[in-house]
């Protein structure tokens, strides 16, 4: 048998915790799925280094992540807070984000058989 070391730590990114400057890159890597951790629902991103970033869910982020597929290489950027103009939370501040997708790297997750679908962490509806 030939063993290789599995490395990489998971770090949690809470946009509501310490203040973040607009333009801060929260995570960059392959989107692996959704999980539930100590701070609630998160999006799991696997970095080039092998580490994992768990980015906490937020309304605007959830809306954007609906357009991302498992295995997509993404960059999640914090835009700041905006005051909601309509809906049940009108007048309240909301965290906003931008997601960029790298189509060339998407679907090419290191360590995964390309013929096999990345393992799913489930659908967000299961966690709500």
Protein Blocks (a to p, Z undefined) as FASTA:
>chain_A
ZZdddedddddddfklccddehiafbgcddfbdcddfkopadddddfkopacdddddfkl
mmmmmmpcehiacddddfbjcddfbdjkgoiacddddddddfklgopaghiafkbccdde
bjfklmZZ
